[in-house]
Amino acid sequence: MKNVDMTIQGTILTIKVDLSKEFGPSASGKTTIIASTEGNITIPDREEKIGLNVYKKK
């Protein structure tokens, strides 16, 4: 994962992303990646999955 912090309290999943960070251009080059789970991942200690991408236009 890049720039993604997940915490679970009971049944509440909290996701933190630092919007000031950048990780370069996307594969298409049209956007700049800010955060990503880099595909679908299983939430720790759960059966649910998450896929997250945060990006902005260049």
Backbone as a ProteinNet text record, in pm:
[ID]
protein_1_A
[PRIMARY]
MKNVDMTIQGTILTIKVDLSKEFGPSASGKTTIIASTEGNITIPDREEKIGLNVYKKK
[TERTIARY]
83.9	0	88.3	38.5	108.4	22.7	72.4	8.9	-133.8	-159.3	-290.5	-271.1	-342.3	-338.5	-480.7	-503.1	-636.4	-636.1	-741	-760	-904.3	-923.6	-1057.3	-1085	-1199.5	-1246.7	-1387.6	-1401.4	-1531.5	-1563.3	-1670.9	-1709.3	-1686.4	-1608.8	-1581.7	-1440.3	-1431.5	-1303.7	-1273.4	-1155.6	-1111.5	-990.4	-995.1	-887.3	-826.1	-693.8	-623.4	-530.3	-535.9	-451.3	-396	-265	-202.6	-212.2	-299.9	-324.4	-210.6	-109.6	4.4	109.8	99.5	198.6	160	260.6	239.9	337.9	294.4	377.5	399.5	390.6	419.6	296.9	318.5	206.7	147.4	19.6	-46.7	7.7	-35.3	11.5	-25.8	-142.1	-185	-115.4	-63.4	1.8	-93.6	-222	-321.7	-343.4	-305	-327.5	-201.5	-200	-91.5	-144.7	-75.5	-118.7	-86.5	-185.6	-168.4	-164.9	-250.5	-254.1	-317.5	-280.1	-337.7	-316.7	-414.3	-395.2	-327.1	-306.6	-242.7	-318.2	-447.2	-534.3	-625.5	-702.4	-793.3	-717.7	-734.4	-668.6	-772.2	-742	-829.4	-802.8	-908.8	-896.3	-842	-738.7	-677.7	-779.4	-768.8	-853.8	-1001.2	-1031.9	-1170.6	-1176	-1296.9	-1310.9	-1339.7	-1373.6	-1402.2	-1275.3	-1295.3	-1183.5	-1206.3	-1095.6	-1102.6	-1006.4	-1047.1	-961.4	-973	-862.5	-866.4	-761.9	-803.5	-712.9	-750.8	-652.1	-672.5	-577	-629.9	-547.9	-604.3	-524.3	-570.4	-523.5	-596.5	-556.5	-425.5	-347.8	-218.2	-238.3
-118.1	0	124.3	226.9	354.5	459.6	515.5	628.9	598.2	476	437	375.4	428.3	374.2	337.2	209.8	162.8	119.7	156.7	109.5	63.9	-34	-86.2	-73.2	-14	-7.9	-64	-184.3	-252.4	-287	-228.8	-252.7	-130.1	-34.4	88.5	84.6	94.7	102.2	249.1	294.1	430.9	426.3	506.7	512.2	651.6	657.4	785.5	792.4	906.3	932.5	1073.8	1088.9	1221	1280.1	1378.7	1435.6	1523.2	1548.2	1628.8	1545.4	1413.9	1326.5	1294.8	1270.6	1228.5	1116.4	1021.6	907.1	896.4	1009.8	1011.2	987.2	979.8	966.1	825.5	820.4	691	624	502.1	429.6	503	567.3	640.4	775	825.9	955.7	1072.9	1044.9	1152.2	1203.9	1126.4	1164.9	1142.5	1201.8	1183.8	1102.2	995.5	907.5	971.1	972.2	1023.4	907.9	807.7	691	574	452.7	334.2	211.2	122.7	-8.3	-101.9	-54.9	-131.6	-261	-246.7	-361.3	-385.3	-491	-526.2	-604.8	-564.5	-634.1	-667.8	-768.9	-806.5	-713.4	-665.1	-580.7	-668.1	-620.1	-702.7	-757.7	-885.7	-955.8	-958.2	-938.3	-939.7	-1020.4	-1047.1	-1116.7	-1019.6	-894.5	-795.5	-751.8	-704.1	-655.3	-508.4	-439	-298.7	-272.9	-186.5	-138.6	12.7	82.5	228.1	292	394.6	477.6	623	703.7	848	913.2	1000.6	1062.7	1199.3	1276.9	1406.1	1424.8	1510	1539.7	1614.2	1591.5	1661.5	1807
0	0	0	-61.6	-66.2	1.9	113.7	178.5	225.8	269.7	321.1	458.5	557.2	692.8	731.9	762.1	800.1	945.8	1017.6	1153.9	1168.8	1256.7	1283.8	1432.2	1464.1	1602.1	1601.8	1656	1650.2	1506	1454.5	1315	1227.9	1277.3	1202.6	1144.5	1012.4	941.6	914.9	957.5	932.8	841.2	736	638.3	642.8	656.2	657.7	537.5	466.5	350.9	366.1	350.4	353.3	212.8	195.6	63.2	12.9	96.5	52.5	-19.8	-13.7	-77.7	-221.3	-303.3	-442.1	-474.1	-558.4	-594.2	-744.1	-812.4	-955.1	-1040.5	-1171.2	-1263.8	-1263.7	-1300.4	-1318.4	-1444.5	-1469.2	-1588	-1716.7	-1719.1	-1839.1	-1851.7	-1739.1	-1740.3	-1727.7	-1715.6	-1708.5	-1566.9	-1467.5	-1328.7	-1245.9	-1126.3	-1031	-914.3	-879.8	-771.8	-636.9	-548.3	-412.1	-312.6	-333	-244.2	-317.7	-277.3	-340	-253.2	-256.1	-194.7	-293.6	-415.3	-522.5	-550.3	-571.8	-597.3	-477.8	-486.9	-377.3	-271.5	-145.5	-35.3	71.4	149.4	260.6	377.7	438.7	557.3	670.3	741.7	847.1	947.6	975.3	1072.3	1033.5	904.3	855.9	727.3	678.6	550.6	435.5	467.9	365.8	293.9	172	91.9	59.6	28.1	-9.7	-124.6	-214.5	-322.4	-324.8	-306.5	-294.6	-384.6	-459.4	-536.8	-512.6	-476.5	-462.7	-560	-646.4	-749.8	-785	-858.2	-907.1	-1050.9	-1123.3	-1261.2	-1261.1	-1363.7	-1376.5	-1403.8
[MASK]
++++++++++++++++++++++++++++++++++++++++++++++++++++++++++

